[in-house]
Amino acid sequence: MSLADVRAALNAELSATPEYYDFKVLHTERDGALWRVTLEPGYVFAEGQRPGNASAQALLDDSLDGASVWWGAPAKGGASVLAVLAEDDQLVLQNASSPPPSTGHLIRLYPTRFLNAVADAWWDTPWAEAALGCLPDLSNPQALAGVAALTGEPFRWLRPAQRAALALTGHSSGFLWGPPGTGKTTTLGVLLAEYLDRHRQARVLLLSTTNQAVDQATLAVDKALHKGRRERLRADVQRLGTRFDVAAYDGREHLIPTQDRDLIARLARAEAARPSARDAPALKAWADRVAALRDELRSASLHVLQRCRLASMTTTRAAFTLKTLRELAPDGAPPFDLLVFDEASQVSLAHALVLMPLGRARLFAGDPQQLSPVLRSDDRTARRWLGRSAFAEMPRGGPAVALLDEQSRMAPPIGELVSQLFYDGALRVAADASASPEWQAARQRTLGDMPADAHVHVHRVKADGGWVAAERGPVRRESAEAIAALLDEALASGQWRSDELIVLTPFRAQRALIRQRLRARGLPEQLRVSTVHRAQGSEAPVVLFDPADGAQPFLHGEAAQRLLNVALSRAQAKLVVFVSPADAASPLLAPLVQRLRLAGDTRPVTPLLDLAREAGFPANALGRRVSAGRHEGEVARISADGRQFWLVNARTGAEQLIDVAFWRQRAQGHAG
């Protein structure tokens, strides 16, 4: 584990990340000062990879907003992407230096390469050596001397695990493990509010992976300061960056680094008036107006770092502004007393380490069982440093780790499913939620054929999904149509609003297809259809999950388990999973389907010990519901030599290998 290893990992990932993508133009038309470029479905060439390779497939997404565009024929030119209309395979370009290419020509997109800023920091040898020196502290955190204990006294409603988490600030590295619905962000807000109050000179840098997550964490701190009657400290918290959700700060403008309240009001009004991407001229004028207002904010925010006590920003911005952050302490000492990573399971180990010298102590908040950092490279060193987060180095237990074990989001059957599949049964419904009639009533509602007291449903579809080149990804039309029909019925019933329903799928191609089917039925555009990766941090009363094609390699392995966890745990009242025969047999979904099947199994349970006494064992156990010690389930199959069999565990849905000789021996010993 050397500096050379980290640099090799970064090089491998940068090499595996195409610098550009070439698309083939189907049609080009002028729209005022803008251009609309429709792309040929199914054609894309990623730099360094052959056309047609699955790994080379680039799907159009709004993450390409702002990308640079270049073309070489018929005349050279360039532009930037103002908007992406994914369902229409269309780019809206602004500031074009010449007319974009026409039918049959290629157009090249250069996405922003955020990893470059992290790589630059690792090539600063003195700083990189300090960063690498922080690695042992993750697995072996040290108790800090002279740190005032946080009691959370004003917050009497804290659950036991939440209150215990306040002690994490007493360690050089602490881990706040917050499974879905356990109030991780609320706990973090209380912890930081208490920390600012008890350590009057301390400075905090609060980071998260997305602008939305930064907003949520910052607002949680401000709410905790307000509820804890620490009004004097609220102005010391500042949200840096310009990509915040202005509407979220209504009534909390003191968190924005400018004294110009009129500027914030103008920005809020401008952002609320965003026109449709299909009205390109209006969108162009809107984008220019918002950019000018945000430029005014940017110039004010740099001075704020010098005076505020808690600054919040994205981890990406922290990497890009690392030089400025380091200069806050001219003597080379850490400029912050506490460095906090929210949603830390999505921050690569290399990214986290290179920022860790900024803080005397560090706190990582997140859930290692949910989404991990995005990685393109297959390189072993890249997986080690960029495919894992700081949670991979977390101690197995001890005072530096706090697990929040009570959730108040999911109805009990949904919560139990998530708990058994992903948390070894440690997650349970919070006592205060169980005791609340309002909480219970909100989760007792009918949906289509699902009665009020049914919370998890497997919707069987006959067709398996598959990769379709024209769609640039895996799609399944039968499930897309079934989803549209169910949403149509739910809205028509008057029992559900559009903002209470969300559709999740792993693949952007299926997301686009589902949106098309919703439009074809005239359903509201406000209905949310999202990829799972974009759903972490959200929740809804109803979640419809469509894996589209469970046979895809993308849906195999540990990362796929995390993705499934995110998808299932967004649901509050109803969870509907669309499953085909191939999905039900996939490593990802088979445990889910089996567990739900066995949950409704009312057959009597026979002790395996009784069956092992019989001459026909293990054949006499095949297909039966049995108990084996603390395990219970169904005997699914027997090995050809009869020496082993597989038990489908009723608690987890997973298969367990059982040794026949062991149970025969136990039966004989027990009989004696």
C-alpha positions as CSV (number, residue, x, y, z in Angstrom):
1,M,0.0,0.0,0.0
2,S,2.3,2.7,-1.3
3,L,1.9,6.1,-3.0
4,A,2.8,4.4,-6.3
5,D,-0.2,2.0,-5.8
6,V,-2.7,4.9,-5.4
7,R,-1.3,6.7,-8.4
8,A,-1.4,3.5,-10.5
9,A,-5.1,3.1,-9.4
10,L,-5.9,6.6,-10.5
11,N,-4.1,6.1,-13.9
12,A,-6.0,2.9,-14.4
13,E,-9.4,4.6,-13.7
14,L,-8.6,7.6,-15.8
15,S,-7.5,5.3,-18.7
16,A,-10.8,3.4,-18.4
17,T,-12.8,6.6,-18.4
18,P,-13.3,7.7,-21.9
19,E,-12.2,11.3,-22.4
20,Y,-14.8,11.6,-25.2
21,Y,-17.7,9.9,-26.9
22,D,-18.5,10.0,-30.6
23,F,-22.2,9.8,-31.6
24,K,-23.6,9.7,-35.1
25,V,-25.9,12.5,-36.1
26,L,-29.4,11.6,-37.4
27,H,-30.8,15.2,-37.8
28,T,-29.8,18.8,-37.0
29,E,-32.0,21.8,-36.9
30,R,-31.6,25.4,-35.8
31,D,-33.7,26.7,-32.9
32,G,-33.1,30.5,-32.6
33,A,-29.6,30.9,-31.2
34,L,-29.5,27.2,-30.3
35,W,-29.2,23.9,-32.2
36,R,-31.0,20.7,-31.7
37,V,-29.0,17.6,-32.7
38,T,-30.8,14.3,-32.8
39,L,-28.5,11.3,-32.5
40,E,-28.7,7.9,-34.3
41,P,-30.0,5.4,-31.7
42,G,-27.5,2.6,-30.9
43,Y,-24.3,4.2,-32.3
44,V,-21.7,5.4,-29.9
45,F,-17.9,5.1,-29.9
46,A,-16.0,5.6,-26.6
47,E,-12.4,6.7,-26.7
48,G,-10.1,3.7,-26.5
49,Q,-12.8,1.1,-27.0
50,R,-14.3,-0.5,-30.1
51,P,-17.7,0.5,-31.3
52,G,-20.4,-1.9,-30.1
53,N,-18.6,-3.0,-27.0
54,A,-21.0,-3.1,-24.1
55,S,-18.4,-1.2,-22.0
56,A,-18.4,1.5,-24.6
57,Q,-22.1,2.2,-24.5
58,A,-22.7,5.8,-23.3
59,L,-26.2,6.6,-22.4
60,L,-27.5,10.1,-22.8
61,D,-28.3,11.6,-19.4
62,D,-28.7,15.0,-17.9
63,S,-25.2,14.5,-16.3
64,L,-23.9,15.6,-19.7
65,D,-25.4,19.0,-19.2
66,G,-22.4,21.4,-19.6
67,A,-20.3,19.0,-21.6
68,S,-18.1,20.4,-24.3
69,V,-18.9,19.4,-27.9
70,W,-16.7,19.3,-31.0
71,W,-17.0,18.3,-34.6
72,G,-14.6,18.1,-37.5
73,A,-16.9,17.9,-40.5
74,P,-18.2,19.3,-42.7
75,A,-16.6,22.3,-41.0
76,K,-14.8,22.3,-37.7
77,G,-16.7,23.7,-34.7
78,G,-17.6,23.5,-31.1
79,A,-20.4,24.2,-28.6
80,S,-21.6,23.2,-25.1
81,V,-24.5,21.1,-24.1
82,L,-27.3,23.2,-22.7
83,A,-29.7,20.2,-22.1
84,V,-30.2,16.6,-22.9
85,L,-33.5,15.1,-24.0
86,A,-32.7,11.5,-23.3
87,E,-36.0,10.1,-24.5
88,D,-35.6,11.8,-27.8
89,D,-31.9,11.0,-28.3
90,Q,-31.4,14.8,-28.6
91,L,-28.9,17.4,-27.5
92,V,-29.6,21.1,-27.2
93,L,-26.4,23.0,-28.0
94,Q,-25.5,26.6,-27.2
95,N,-22.7,28.9,-28.2
96,A,-21.9,27.0,-31.4
97,S,-19.0,28.4,-33.3
98,S,-20.3,26.9,-36.6
99,P,-23.4,24.8,-37.7
100,P,-23.2,21.3,-36.1
101,P,-22.8,18.4,-38.5
102,S,-25.6,17.0,-40.5
103,T,-26.9,13.5,-41.1
104,G,-24.3,10.7,-41.0
105,H,-21.5,12.8,-39.5
106,L,-20.0,12.3,-36.0
107,I,-20.3,14.7,-33.1
108,R,-17.9,14.4,-30.1
109,L,-18.8,15.0,-26.4
110,Y,-16.2,15.6,-23.7
111,P,-17.8,15.1,-20.3
112,T,-16.3,16.8,-17.2
113,R,-13.6,14.5,-15.7
114,F,-14.0,15.1,-12.0
115,L,-11.4,12.6,-11.1
116,N,-8.7,14.9,-12.4
117,A,-8.8,17.1,-9.4
118,V,-8.3,14.1,-7.1
119,A,-5.4,12.8,-9.2
120,D,-3.7,16.3,-9.1
121,A,-3.7,16.2,-5.3
122,W,-2.1,12.7,-5.2
123,W,0.7,14.0,-7.5
124,D,1.5,16.6,-4.9
125,T,4.0,14.4,-3.1
126,P,4.2,16.0,0.4
127,W,0.4,16.3,0.6
128,A,-0.1,12.8,-0.8
129,E,2.3,11.3,1.8
130,A,0.3,13.0,4.6
131,A,-2.9,11.6,3.1
132,L,-1.6,8.1,2.9
133,G,-0.4,8.5,6.5
134,C,-4.1,8.8,7.5
135,L,-5.0,5.3,6.3
136,P,-4.1,3.3,9.5
137,D,-6.3,5.6,11.5
138,L,-9.4,4.4,9.7
139,S,-9.0,0.8,11.0
140,N,-7.5,1.8,14.3
141,P,-9.1,5.1,15.5
142,Q,-7.6,6.8,18.5
143,A,-9.4,8.4,21.5
144,L,-8.9,12.1,21.5
145,A,-7.8,13.8,24.7
146,G,-9.5,16.9,26.0
147,V,-12.6,16.6,23.8
148,A,-15.8,17.6,25.5
149,A,-18.4,14.9,25.5
150,L,-21.7,15.6,23.7
151,T,-24.8,14.7,25.6
152,G,-27.6,15.7,23.3
153,E,-29.4,17.0,26.4
154,P,-31.8,19.4,24.6
155,F,-32.9,16.6,22.3
156,R,-34.8,14.3,24.5
157,W,-36.4,12.5,21.6
158,L,-33.2,10.9,20.4
159,R,-33.3,7.2,20.2
160,P,-30.7,5.2,22.2
161,A,-28.4,4.5,19.2
162,Q,-28.7,8.1,18.0
163,R,-27.6,9.4,21.4
164,A,-24.7,6.9,21.5
165,A,-23.6,8.2,18.1
166,L,-22.8,11.6,19.7
167,A,-19.7,10.1,21.3
168,L,-18.1,9.6,17.8
169,T,-16.5,13.1,18.0
170,G,-14.2,11.8,20.7
171,H,-12.2,9.7,18.2
172,S,-9.7,10.6,15.5
173,S,-11.9,8.7,13.0
174,G,-15.5,7.9,13.7
175,F,-18.1,6.0,11.6
176,L,-21.9,6.8,11.8
177,W,-23.5,3.8,10.1
178,G,-27.1,4.8,9.2
179,P,-29.2,2.2,7.4
180,P,-32.2,3.5,5.4
181,G,-34.9,5.4,7.4
182,T,-32.8,5.4,10.7
183,G,-32.5,9.2,10.8
184,K,-28.8,9.4,9.9
185,T,-29.0,13.0,8.5
186,T,-31.0,14.2,11.6
187,T,-28.5,12.5,13.9
188,L,-25.6,14.2,12.0
189,G,-27.4,17.6,12.3
190,V,-27.8,17.2,16.1
191,L,-24.2,16.0,16.5
192,L,-22.8,19.0,14.6
193,A,-25.0,21.5,16.4
194,E,-23.9,20.1,19.7
195,Y,-20.3,20.1,18.6
196,L,-20.3,23.8,17.6
197,D,-21.9,24.7,20.9
198,R,-19.5,22.7,23.1
199,H,-16.4,23.6,21.2
200,R,-16.7,27.3,20.8
201,Q,-13.5,27.8,18.7
202,A,-13.8,24.7,16.6
203,R,-14.2,24.8,12.8
204,V,-16.0,22.1,10.8
205,L,-15.9,21.2,7.1
206,L,-19.1,19.3,6.1
207,L,-18.9,17.4,2.7
208,S,-21.3,15.3,0.8
209,T,-21.4,13.6,-2.6
210,T,-24.2,15.7,-4.3
211,N,-25.5,19.2,-4.0
212,Q,-28.8,17.8,-2.9
213,A,-27.1,15.8,-0.1
214,V,-25.1,18.9,1.0
215,D,-28.3,20.9,1.2
216,Q,-30.0,18.3,3.3
217,A,-27.1,18.0,5.7
218,T,-26.6,21.8,6.0
219,L,-30.3,22.3,6.7
220,A,-30.2,19.5,9.3
221,V,-27.5,21.4,11.3
222,D,-29.5,24.6,11.1
223,K,-32.7,22.9,12.2
224,A,-30.9,21.3,15.2
225,L,-29.4,24.7,16.2
226,H,-32.8,26.2,16.1
227,K,-34.5,23.4,18.0
228,G,-31.7,23.4,20.5
229,R,-32.2,27.1,21.2
230,R,-28.7,28.0,19.9
231,E,-29.8,30.9,17.6
232,R,-26.5,32.7,18.0
233,L,-24.6,29.9,16.2
234,R,-26.9,29.7,13.1
235,A,-25.1,32.5,11.2
236,D,-21.8,30.6,11.6
237,V,-23.0,27.8,9.3
238,Q,-22.5,28.6,5.6
239,R,-23.4,26.6,2.5
240,L,-20.6,27.2,-0.1
241,G,-21.0,26.6,-3.9
242,T,-23.5,27.9,-6.3
243,R,-25.5,24.7,-7.2
244,F,-27.7,24.7,-4.2
245,D,-31.5,24.3,-4.2
246,V,-32.5,28.0,-3.6
247,A,-36.1,27.1,-2.7
248,A,-34.8,24.8,0.2
249,Y,-33.3,27.9,1.9
250,D,-36.5,29.9,2.1
251,G,-36.5,31.4,5.6
252,R,-32.9,30.2,6.1
253,E,-31.1,32.7,3.9
254,H,-28.5,33.2,6.6
255,L,-26.9,29.9,5.4
256,I,-26.1,31.4,2.0
257,P,-22.8,33.3,1.8
258,T,-24.0,36.7,0.7
259,Q,-25.5,39.7,2.5
260,D,-27.5,40.5,-0.6
261,R,-30.9,39.0,0.3
262,D,-32.4,40.4,-2.9
263,L,-29.9,38.4,-4.9
264,I,-31.1,35.2,-3.3
265,A,-34.7,36.1,-3.9
266,R,-34.0,36.8,-7.6
267,L,-32.1,33.5,-8.0
268,A,-35.0,31.7,-6.3
269,R,-37.5,33.3,-8.6
270,A,-35.4,32.5,-11.7
271,E,-34.8,28.9,-10.8
272,A,-38.5,28.3,-10.1
273,A,-39.3,29.6,-13.6
274,R,-37.1,27.1,-15.5
275,P,-38.8,26.4,-18.8
276,S,-39.1,23.1,-20.5
277,A,-36.1,21.7,-22.3
278,R,-38.3,21.5,-25.4
279,D,-38.5,25.4,-25.5
280,A,-34.8,25.8,-26.3
281,P,-34.7,29.6,-26.7
282,A,-36.4,30.2,-23.4
283,L,-34.1,27.6,-21.8
284,K,-31.1,29.4,-23.2
285,A,-32.2,32.8,-21.8
286,W,-33.1,31.2,-18.5
287,A,-29.7,29.5,-18.2
288,D,-27.8,32.7,-18.9
289,R,-29.8,34.6,-16.3
290,V,-29.2,31.9,-13.6
291,A,-25.5,31.7,-14.5
292,A,-25.1,35.4,-14.0
293,L,-26.8,35.4,-10.7
294,R,-24.7,32.4,-9.5
295,D,-21.5,34.2,-10.6
296,E,-22.4,37.0,-8.2
297,L,-22.8,34.4,-5.4
298,R,-19.4,32.7,-6.2
299,S,-17.4,35.9,-5.8
300,A,-18.9,36.3,-2.3
301,S,-18.4,32.8,-1.0
302,L,-14.6,32.6,-1.1
303,H,-14.4,35.2,1.7
304,V,-16.8,33.3,3.9
305,L,-14.3,30.4,4.5
306,Q,-12.2,32.8,6.6
307,R,-15.0,33.7,9.0
308,C,-17.5,30.8,9.2
309,R,-17.3,28.0,11.7
310,L,-19.0,25.3,9.6
311,A,-18.6,25.3,5.8
312,S,-20.4,22.8,3.7
313,M,-19.8,21.8,0.1
314,T,-19.6,18.8,-2.2
315,T,-16.6,16.4,-2.1
316,T,-15.9,17.3,-5.7
317,R,-15.8,21.0,-4.9
318,A,-13.4,20.3,-2.0
319,A,-11.1,18.5,-4.4
320,F,-11.1,21.3,-6.9
321,T,-10.6,24.0,-4.2
322,L,-8.1,21.9,-2.1
323,K,-5.4,24.6,-2.5
324,T,-7.7,27.3,-1.1
325,L,-8.8,25.0,1.8
326,R,-5.2,24.2,2.7
327,E,-4.2,27.9,2.8
328,L,-6.8,28.5,5.6
329,A,-4.0,27.3,8.0
330,P,-0.8,29.0,6.8
331,D,1.3,27.0,9.3
332,G,0.5,23.7,7.6
333,A,-1.7,22.5,10.5
334,P,-5.2,21.1,9.7
335,P,-7.5,24.0,9.0
336,F,-10.5,22.2,10.4
337,D,-11.0,20.6,13.8
338,L,-13.6,18.2,12.4
339,L,-13.9,17.0,8.8
340,V,-17.3,15.3,8.1
341,F,-18.1,13.1,5.1
342,D,-21.8,12.6,4.6
343,E,-23.0,9.8,2.2
344,A,-19.4,8.5,2.7
345,S,-20.1,5.1,1.3
346,Q,-20.1,6.7,-2.2
347,V,-16.8,8.6,-1.7
348,S,-13.8,6.5,-2.9
349,L,-11.1,5.7,-0.4
350,A,-8.6,7.7,-2.5
351,H,-10.9,10.8,-2.6
352,A,-11.5,10.6,1.1
353,L,-7.9,10.1,2.1
354,V,-6.6,13.0,0.0
355,L,-9.0,15.3,1.9
356,M,-8.4,13.8,5.4
357,P,-5.4,15.9,6.3
358,L,-7.7,18.9,6.3
359,G,-9.2,17.8,9.6
360,R,-7.7,17.0,13.0
361,A,-10.6,14.5,13.4
362,R,-12.8,12.9,10.8
363,L,-16.3,11.5,10.8
364,F,-17.8,9.3,8.1
365,A,-21.6,9.1,7.9
366,G,-23.3,6.7,5.5
367,D,-24.2,3.1,4.9
368,P,-21.7,0.6,3.5
369,Q,-24.6,-1.6,2.5
370,Q,-25.9,1.0,0.0
371,L,-24.3,2.4,-3.1
372,S,-20.5,2.3,-3.4
373,P,-18.3,4.6,-5.5
374,V,-18.7,4.4,-9.2
375,L,-15.8,2.6,-10.9
376,R,-15.1,1.8,-14.5
377,S,-11.7,0.1,-14.4
378,D,-11.3,-3.7,-13.8
379,D,-7.8,-3.1,-12.4
380,R,-7.2,-4.6,-9.0
381,T,-5.5,-1.5,-7.6
382,A,-8.4,0.7,-8.9
383,R,-10.9,-1.5,-7.1
384,R,-8.8,-1.2,-3.9
385,W,-8.5,2.6,-3.9
386,L,-11.4,3.8,-6.0
387,G,-14.1,1.1,-5.8
388,R,-14.2,1.1,-2.0
389,S,-14.9,3.7,0.5
390,A,-13.5,4.5,4.0
391,F,-16.1,2.2,5.4
392,A,-14.1,-0.7,3.9
393,E,-11.5,0.1,6.5
394,M,-13.9,0.6,9.4
395,P,-13.3,-1.4,12.6
396,R,-15.6,-4.4,13.1
397,G,-16.9,-2.7,16.3
398,G,-15.9,-0.6,19.2
399,P,-16.6,2.9,20.4
400,A,-15.6,4.5,17.1
401,V,-18.5,2.9,15.3
402,A,-22.2,3.6,15.9
403,L,-24.9,1.6,14.1
404,L,-28.4,3.2,14.0
405,D,-30.7,0.2,14.3
406,E,-34.3,1.7,14.4
407,Q,-36.0,2.8,11.3
408,S,-39.2,4.8,10.9
409,R,-39.6,4.8,7.1
410,M,-40.7,1.4,6.0
411,A,-43.9,-0.5,7.0
412,P,-42.9,-3.5,9.1
413,P,-42.9,-6.2,6.3
414,I,-40.8,-4.0,4.1
415,G,-38.4,-3.1,6.9
416,E,-38.2,-6.8,7.9
417,L,-37.4,-7.7,4.3
418,V,-34.6,-5.1,4.1
419,S,-33.3,-6.0,7.5
420,Q,-33.0,-9.7,6.8
421,L,-31.6,-9.4,3.3
422,F,-29.0,-6.7,4.0
423,Y,-28.4,-6.2,7.8
424,D,-28.5,-9.6,9.3
425,G,-31.8,-8.8,11.0
426,A,-30.3,-5.9,13.0
427,L,-32.7,-3.3,11.7
428,R,-36.2,-2.9,13.3
429,V,-39.1,-0.5,13.4
430,A,-38.6,2.3,15.9
431,A,-40.7,2.1,19.0
432,D,-42.0,5.6,18.6
433,A,-43.2,4.8,15.0
434,S,-44.9,1.6,16.1
435,A,-46.7,3.4,18.8
436,S,-48.0,6.2,16.4
437,P,-51.5,5.6,14.9
438,E,-50.8,8.3,12.3
439,W,-47.6,6.4,11.2
440,Q,-49.4,3.2,11.0
441,A,-52.4,4.7,9.1
442,A,-50.1,6.3,6.5
443,R,-48.9,2.8,5.6
444,Q,-52.3,1.1,5.5
445,R,-53.6,2.0,2.0
446,T,-54.8,0.0,-1.0
447,L,-53.0,0.1,-4.3
448,G,-54.7,-1.6,-7.2
449,D,-55.3,-5.3,-6.2
450,M,-53.1,-4.9,-3.1
451,P,-55.2,-4.6,0.1
452,A,-54.2,-2.1,2.8
453,D,-52.4,-4.6,4.9
454,A,-50.3,-6.0,2.0
455,H,-47.0,-4.2,1.7
456,V,-44.7,-6.2,-0.6
457,H,-45.9,-7.7,-3.9
458,V,-44.1,-9.6,-6.7
459,H,-45.7,-8.7,-10.0
460,R,-45.0,-11.6,-12.4
461,V,-44.3,-10.8,-16.1
462,K,-43.8,-13.4,-18.8
463,A,-41.2,-11.7,-20.9
464,D,-37.5,-11.5,-19.9
465,G,-35.7,-8.3,-20.7
466,G,-32.7,-8.0,-23.0
467,W,-30.2,-5.6,-24.5
468,V,-31.6,-3.6,-27.4
469,A,-29.0,-1.7,-29.5
470,A,-31.5,0.9,-30.6
471,E,-32.4,1.7,-27.0
472,R,-28.7,1.7,-25.9
473,G,-29.4,-0.7,-23.0
474,P,-31.5,-3.4,-21.5
475,V,-35.3,-2.9,-21.8
476,R,-38.5,-4.9,-21.2
477,R,-41.7,-3.6,-22.8
478,E,-44.1,-5.8,-20.9
479,S,-43.1,-4.5,-17.5
480,A,-42.9,-0.9,-18.7
481,E,-46.5,-1.2,-19.9
482,A,-47.6,-2.9,-16.7
483,I,-46.1,-0.1,-14.6
484,A,-47.8,2.6,-16.7
485,A,-51.1,0.7,-16.3
486,L,-50.7,0.4,-12.5
487,L,-49.8,4.1,-12.1
488,D,-52.7,5.1,-14.3
489,E,-55.1,3.1,-12.1
490,A,-53.6,4.5,-8.9
491,L,-54.0,8.1,-10.0
492,A,-57.5,7.5,-11.4
493,S,-58.6,6.0,-8.1
494,G,-58.0,9.3,-6.4
495,Q,-56.2,7.6,-3.5
496,W,-52.7,8.5,-4.6
497,R,-51.0,11.7,-5.7
498,S,-48.3,11.7,-8.4
499,D,-45.7,12.8,-5.8
500,E,-46.4,9.7,-3.7
501,L,-45.3,7.3,-6.5
502,I,-41.8,6.5,-7.7
503,V,-40.5,4.1,-10.3
504,L,-37.0,2.8,-10.0
505,T,-34.9,0.7,-12.5
506,P,-31.2,0.0,-12.8
507,F,-31.0,1.0,-16.4
508,R,-31.4,4.3,-18.1
509,A,-32.7,2.7,-21.3
510,Q,-35.6,1.2,-19.3
511,R,-36.2,4.5,-17.5
512,A,-36.6,6.2,-20.9
513,L,-39.0,3.5,-22.1
514,I,-41.1,3.7,-19.0
515,R,-41.3,7.5,-19.4
516,Q,-42.4,7.0,-23.0
517,R,-45.2,4.7,-21.9
518,L,-46.4,7.2,-19.2
519,R,-46.5,10.0,-21.8
520,A,-48.4,7.8,-24.2
521,R,-51.1,7.4,-21.5
522,G,-51.1,11.2,-20.8
523,L,-50.0,10.7,-17.2
524,P,-48.5,13.7,-15.4
525,E,-44.9,14.6,-16.1
526,Q,-44.4,15.0,-12.3
527,L,-44.4,11.2,-11.9
528,R,-40.9,10.2,-10.9
529,V,-39.0,7.6,-12.9
530,S,-35.4,7.3,-11.8
531,T,-32.4,5.1,-12.0
532,V,-31.6,3.5,-8.6
533,H,-28.3,5.3,-8.5
534,R,-30.1,8.6,-8.4
535,A,-32.6,7.6,-5.8
536,Q,-30.4,7.2,-2.8
537,G,-31.6,9.7,-0.2
538,S,-35.1,9.8,-1.5
539,E,-38.3,7.9,-0.3
540,A,-41.9,7.6,-1.3
541,P,-45.1,5.8,-0.1
542,V,-45.1,3.6,-3.2
543,V,-42.0,2.2,-5.0
544,L,-42.3,0.2,-8.2
545,F,-39.0,-1.6,-8.9
546,D,-38.3,-2.9,-12.4
547,P,-35.0,-4.8,-12.8
548,A,-35.7,-4.9,-16.6
549,D,-33.2,-7.7,-17.2
550,G,-31.9,-9.6,-14.1
551,A,-29.5,-11.6,-16.3
552,Q,-27.3,-8.6,-17.0
553,P,-23.8,-8.9,-15.5
554,F,-24.3,-5.4,-14.0
555,L,-26.9,-7.0,-11.7
556,H,-24.5,-9.6,-10.3
557,G,-22.2,-9.3,-7.3
558,E,-21.8,-7.2,-4.2
559,A,-22.4,-3.8,-5.9
560,A,-25.7,-5.2,-7.3
561,Q,-26.8,-6.2,-3.7
562,R,-26.3,-2.6,-2.6
563,L,-28.3,-1.3,-5.5
564,L,-31.2,-3.6,-4.6
565,N,-31.0,-2.5,-1.0
566,V,-31.4,1.2,-2.2
567,A,-34.3,0.3,-4.4
568,L,-36.3,-1.7,-1.9
569,S,-35.6,0.6,1.1
570,R,-37.1,3.7,-0.6
571,A,-40.6,2.4,0.0
572,Q,-42.7,3.5,3.0
573,A,-46.0,1.7,2.4
574,K,-46.0,-0.3,-0.8
575,L,-43.3,-2.1,-2.6
576,V,-44.0,-3.8,-6.0
577,V,-41.2,-5.7,-7.8
578,F,-41.7,-6.7,-11.4
579,V,-40.1,-10.2,-12.0
580,S,-39.8,-12.4,-15.0
581,P,-38.7,-16.1,-14.9
582,A,-35.1,-15.1,-15.7
583,D,-35.2,-12.4,-12.9
584,A,-36.5,-14.9,-10.4
585,A,-33.5,-17.2,-11.1
586,S,-30.9,-14.5,-11.0
587,P,-28.4,-14.3,-8.0
588,L,-29.7,-10.8,-7.2
589,L,-33.4,-11.5,-7.1
590,A,-33.8,-15.2,-6.3
591,P,-33.3,-14.6,-2.5
592,L,-36.0,-11.9,-2.6
593,V,-38.5,-14.0,-4.5
594,Q,-37.8,-17.1,-2.4
595,R,-38.1,-15.2,0.9
596,L,-41.5,-13.7,-0.1
597,R,-42.7,-17.1,-1.2
598,L,-41.7,-18.8,2.0
599,A,-43.2,-16.0,4.1
600,G,-46.6,-17.0,2.8
601,D,-46.0,-20.7,3.3
602,T,-48.3,-22.2,6.1
603,R,-47.0,-25.8,5.9
604,P,-45.9,-27.3,9.3
605,V,-42.2,-27.2,10.1
606,T,-40.5,-30.6,10.7
607,P,-37.3,-30.7,12.7
608,L,-34.4,-31.9,10.5
609,L,-33.2,-34.1,13.3
610,D,-36.5,-36.1,13.1
611,L,-36.0,-36.7,9.4
612,A,-32.4,-37.6,9.8
613,R,-33.4,-40.6,11.9
614,E,-35.3,-42.1,9.0
615,A,-33.7,-44.5,6.5
616,G,-34.8,-42.3,3.5
617,F,-32.8,-39.3,4.7
618,P,-32.1,-36.9,2.9
619,A,-34.6,-37.7,0.1
620,N,-37.4,-37.6,2.6
621,A,-36.7,-33.9,3.3
622,L,-36.8,-32.8,-0.4
623,G,-39.4,-30.0,-0.9
624,R,-40.4,-30.0,2.8
625,R,-40.4,-27.1,5.3
626,V,-37.8,-28.0,8.0
627,S,-35.9,-26.5,10.9
628,A,-32.2,-27.0,11.3
629,G,-31.0,-25.6,14.6
630,R,-31.7,-21.9,14.5
631,H,-32.3,-22.0,10.7
632,E,-35.6,-22.7,9.0
633,G,-36.6,-23.1,5.4
634,E,-37.3,-25.4,2.5
635,V,-35.0,-28.2,1.2
636,A,-34.6,-27.3,-2.4
637,R,-32.3,-29.9,-3.9
638,I,-29.9,-32.7,-3.1
639,S,-26.5,-33.4,-4.5
640,A,-26.0,-36.2,-6.9
641,D,-24.1,-38.3,-4.4
642,G,-26.6,-37.6,-1.6
643,R,-24.0,-36.2,0.7
644,Q,-25.3,-32.7,0.8
645,F,-28.5,-30.7,0.2
646,W,-29.5,-27.1,-0.1
647,L,-31.8,-25.3,2.3
648,V,-33.6,-22.1,1.1
649,N,-33.5,-20.0,4.3
650,A,-36.9,-18.6,5.1
651,R,-35.4,-15.6,6.8
652,T,-32.9,-14.5,4.1
653,G,-34.1,-16.4,1.0
654,A,-30.6,-17.5,0.4
655,E,-29.5,-21.1,-0.1
656,Q,-27.4,-22.8,2.6
657,L,-25.4,-26.0,2.0
658,I,-26.2,-28.7,4.6
659,D,-24.0,-31.7,5.3
660,V,-26.0,-35.0,5.5
661,A,-23.4,-37.0,7.5
662,F,-23.4,-34.3,10.2
663,W,-27.1,-34.5,10.7
664,R,-27.1,-38.3,10.6
665,Q,-24.5,-38.3,13.3
666,R,-26.4,-35.9,15.4
667,A,-29.6,-38.0,15.1
668,Q,-27.7,-41.1,16.2
669,G,-26.1,-39.4,19.1
670,H,-29.4,-37.9,20.1
671,A,-31.1,-41.3,20.0
672,G,-28.4,-42.8,22.2
